[in-house]
Amino acid sequence: MISYLEGKLKKIYDDRIILQVGGVGYDIYIPAYMMGEIKKTGRIEHELGLHIFFHQTERQPKPVLIGFKNELDKEFFELFISVEDIGPLMAIKAMVRPVRELARAIEEKDTKLLKQLKGIGERKAEKIVASLKGKVAKYALIPSDISGDTWEIKEDFKKEVENVLINQLGHKQFEARKMIGEALKRNPAISSAEELFEEVYRGQRR
């Protein structure tokens, strides 16, 4: 099963992208709120890392890959599709708002906001609240800089840290990229060079 992919953005469609990883192109569906970010800031050949939800059942024998920027968004998605009558492909279209906003709406029983989601009527909104209230509070606390527009920023500080590891600390390029990749997998919420250096150092001490 695939849980994480990192590669080059090759093509952007309305609800999915093609990500090239090691010469193989993966067709990956993207939640609506995140698709908007990609269309605004993503560039073809842009390096992109995604946490993957892998879906395959007897009724859906063709594997479906759904990508997320961080593990918290993926965890919330898994809870969201546990609600009766909400499947993965419906969920990615419905999630037009960041996870933190959806989680707040659920915890506050804000069915008015939930009804604004694509494909979610009053009955489904009530089901979502009944099924998930009390289970998604931590996702309502996600800082906006994790679920918000951080696509280009992340690439900038990754490059900055890579340059320091290579040019100042003497690591080879493949070593530096491996350390950075492992640090970001351990902590996808990293949003600055300082935090990334701390996580790289923490990983080397283990």
Summary of the structure (lengths in Angstrom):
residues: 206
radius of gyration: 18.1
end to end distance: 26.6
largest distance: 59.6
contacts: 621
relative contact order: 0.11
helix: 50%
strand: 17%
